[in-house]
Amino acid sequence: MKVRELAQLVQGKLVGDGEVEIRGARTLEEAGPGDITFIEDEKHTKQLLTTRASAVVACESLPVNGHVVIQVADPLLAFVDIVRRLDGREERCPVSGIDPDARVDPSAQVGEGASIQAFAKIGPDVVIGRRCRIFSGVVIGRGCRLGDDVTLYPHAVLYDWTQVGHRVIVHANAVLGADGFGYRLREGRHVKVPQLGRVEIEDDVEIGACTTIDRGTFGETRIGAGTKIDNLVQIGHNCRIGRHNVLISQMGIAGSSRTGDYVVVAGQVGIVGHIQIGAGAMIGGQAGVTKDVAPGAHMLGSPATPERDQKRILMTLERLPEIRRDLRRIKQHLGMTDGET
């Protein structure tokens, strides 16, 4: 395609020769003649000076430096559209309708324009909204409710009574509504506590592959609108996750804990049960959260402490060998042995 065609595609402002032909889209490091690339911010300006790409997608504030440039508000998202067009990978909705090899209970209600692929199984009293996409191997249990434009990728499982809002995406092998982990010790045996609640997913949530969200014991486990959950995340029963949270891979939150809005939890964080994490808080990678976290706090370490304190601790730990050597010299100077204080 010509650069001017790509500029029209992303509604960008063209600077330079619009007749340049583009055959591929690559990163700054990999791009060569005939390729288009992108640059998001000023941190990569030096690479822009040396790139061999024939054209660049950039924001208006960056210098052109003689390149053919498509100026846009968000270079990354514009570049995504360009990659899809050049590679022929524009997202296409499956043909609407129910595949003959899908199993849909007669009592289920399927909205207009929905697509249910082969080997999906839809249980009794299920309601599926308009334009939903149900891929192969999906299992939807009794009484589930799906809003409009929901996408369930292969082998996602919704246990009975799970509620899903509009425009929700659930990736492959995620499980929504499995039993919460609840037992009572009775006469030397672990006796299961029945989990009689459900999971509620609000609008515009995305749930990553192999993530698990457990049903409430009596009430619901709720995921707030706009929240984005990475792969391999565990959310325990009765949790209340706020709106627009970002929960990153391999983090886990135990039962009955709550997060406010716009919370960010990094990878491999562990959060104990029955605590509150305030709105806007950020939890760093591999932190262990054992106490309530104030709104807007930045926490690191295990146990998690305020970021500033944790950085001081880490700096001190790095100096421990030096401190130990200094202490040994002081004790030798005072004629003390290592066992004396």
SVG drawing of the C-alpha trace seen along z (x, -y; Angstrom):
<svg xmlns="http://www.w3.org/2000/svg" viewBox="-37 -19 80 56">
<polyline fill="none" stroke="black" stroke-width="0.4" points="0.0,0.0 1.0,-3.6 1.7,-5.8 -1.2,-8.1 -3.6,-5.1 -2.3,-4.1 -2.7,-7.7 -6.3,-7.7 -6.8,-4.3 -5.7,-5.8 -7.0,-9.3 -3.5,-10.7 -1.8,-13.8 0.7,-12.9 4.1,-14.7 6.3,-13.9 5.8,-11.8 2.5,-10.0 3.4,-7.8 6.0,-5.8 5.1,-2.1 4.9,-0.1 5.2,3.7 5.6,4.5 5.2,3.1 8.1,3.6 9.6,2.2 12.1,-0.5 15.0,2.0 13.8,4.3 12.4,2.0 14.1,1.5 13.4,0.0 9.8,0.7 8.7,1.0 6.7,-1.4 7.4,-1.7 6.2,-3.7 7.6,-5.7 5.6,-6.5 7.6,-9.1 10.8,-11.1 12.7,-8.3 13.2,-6.6 14.1,-9.7 17.7,-8.5 16.5,-5.3 14.3,-7.4 17.5,-9.1 19.0,-5.8 16.0,-3.8 16.0,-2.6 12.2,-2.5 10.5,-4.2 7.8,-5.7 7.1,-6.3 3.9,-6.7 4.5,-9.3 2.8,-11.9 2.8,-15.5 5.2,-16.7 8.1,-14.6 10.5,-16.0 10.1,-14.7 13.8,-14.8 13.2,-14.3 11.2,-11.1 7.9,-10.4 5.6,-10.5 2.0,-9.8 1.2,-12.0 -1.5,-10.7 -2.7,-11.2 -1.9,-7.5 0.9,-6.0 0.7,-2.5 -3.0,-2.0 -2.6,-3.5 0.3,-1.1 -1.9,1.8 -4.5,1.0 -1.7,0.7 -0.2,4.1 -3.7,5.7 -4.3,4.2 -0.9,5.1 -0.9,8.6 -4.5,9.2 -5.4,9.8 -8.3,7.5 -10.6,9.0 -13.6,10.6 -16.6,11.6 -17.7,15.3 -20.8,15.9 -23.8,15.5 -25.9,18.5 -25.6,21.8 -23.4,24.5 -25.1,27.9 -22.5,29.4 -23.1,27.0 -25.4,28.2 -27.9,25.5 -30.6,26.3 -34.1,25.5 -34.8,23.2 -31.8,21.0 -32.4,17.6 -29.8,16.5 -29.7,12.9 -29.8,11.6 -26.5,11.9 -24.9,14.2 -22.4,16.9 -22.1,20.2 -19.4,22.5 -19.2,26.3 -18.9,28.2 -19.9,25.3 -22.5,26.3 -25.2,24.0 -27.2,25.1 -30.8,24.5 -32.3,21.1 -29.2,19.3 -29.6,15.9 -27.1,14.8 -27.1,11.2 -26.9,9.8 -23.7,10.3 -22.0,12.6 -19.2,14.8 -19.1,18.3 -16.1,20.3 -15.6,24.0 -15.5,25.9 -17.1,23.2 -19.4,24.5 -22.1,22.2 -23.9,23.5 -27.5,23.2 -29.0,19.8 -26.0,17.8 -26.7,14.3 -24.5,12.7 -24.9,9.1 -24.4,7.9 -21.1,8.3 -19.5,10.8 -16.7,13.0 -15.9,16.3 -12.8,17.9 -12.3,21.7 -12.8,23.8 -13.8,20.9 -16.2,22.3 -19.0,20.4 -20.4,22.3 -24.2,22.0 -25.7,18.6 -22.6,16.6 -23.6,13.1 -21.6,11.3 -22.1,7.7 -21.8,6.1 -18.6,6.2 -16.8,8.6 -13.9,10.8 -13.0,14.1 -10.0,15.8 -9.3,19.5 -9.6,21.9 -10.6,19.2 -13.1,20.5 -15.7,18.3 -17.8,19.5 -15.9,22.5 -16.4,23.3 -14.6,21.1 -12.0,22.8 -13.9,23.2 -13.6,26.1 -14.3,26.7 -12.3,29.1 -14.7,31.5 -13.7,34.7 -10.3,34.6 -11.6,34.2 -11.8,31.2 -15.6,30.9 -16.5,28.8 -18.5,25.6 -21.1,25.4 -20.5,22.4 -24.0,21.2 -23.2,17.7 -22.2,16.7 -19.8,14.5 -20.8,11.1 -18.7,9.6 -19.6,5.9 -19.3,4.2 -16.1,3.9 -14.0,6.4 -11.3,8.5 -10.3,11.8 -7.0,13.5 -6.4,17.2 -6.4,19.7 -7.6,17.2 -10.0,18.4 -12.7,16.4 -14.5,18.3 -18.2,18.0 -19.2,16.4 -20.2,18.5 -23.6,17.0 -23.4,13.7 -21.4,12.8 -17.8,12.4 -17.9,9.1 -15.5,7.7 -16.0,4.0 -16.6,2.4 -13.5,1.8 -11.2,4.0 -8.5,5.9 -7.3,9.2 -4.1,10.9 -3.5,14.6 -3.1,17.0 -4.8,14.8 -6.7,16.2 -9.5,14.3 -11.1,16.0 -14.7,16.2 -16.6,13.1 -14.0,10.7 -15.1,7.3 -12.8,5.9 -13.3,2.2 -13.7,0.5 -10.8,0.2 -8.4,2.3 -5.4,3.8 -4.5,7.3 -1.3,8.7 -0.2,12.3 0.1,14.8 -1.2,12.5 -3.7,14.0 -6.2,12.4 -7.8,14.5 -11.4,14.6 -13.5,11.6 -10.9,9.0 -11.8,5.7 -10.1,3.3 -11.1,-0.3 -11.2,-1.8 -8.1,-2.1 -6.0,0.3 -2.9,1.8 -1.5,5.1 1.7,6.3 2.7,9.9 3.1,12.6 1.6,10.5 -0.1,12.4 -3.0,10.7 -4.4,12.3 -8.1,12.5 -10.4,10.0 -8.4,6.8 -9.1,3.5 -7.0,2.0 -7.8,-1.7 -8.6,-3.4 -5.6,-4.2 -3.2,-2.0 -0.3,-0.3 1.2,3.0 4.7,3.9 5.7,7.3 6.0,10.2 4.7,8.2 2.9,9.9 0.0,7.8 -1.0,8.7 -2.7,5.5 -5.1,2.9 -3.6,0.5 -4.5,-3.2 -5.9,-4.9 -3.1,-6.0 -0.4,-4.1 2.5,-2.5 3.6,0.7 6.6,3.1 8.2,6.1 7.0,9.0 5.5,8.1 4.4,5.1 5.5,1.7 5.3,-1.8 7.6,-2.1 9.8,-4.7 10.5,-2.6 11.0,0.6 13.6,-1.2 15.5,-2.2 15.4,1.3 16.7,2.6 19.5,0.1 20.5,1.1 20.5,4.8 22.9,4.1 25.3,2.5 25.1,5.3 28.4,6.9 30.2,3.6 28.5,2.8 29.5,6.2 33.2,5.6 33.1,2.2 31.7,3.7 34.3,6.4 37.1,3.8 35.6,1.7 35.4,4.8 39.0,5.7 40.1,2.2 38.3,2.4 39.8,5.8 36.5,7.5 35.8,11.0 33.0,11.8 30.9,13.3 31.0,10.1 28.5,7.3"/>
</svg>
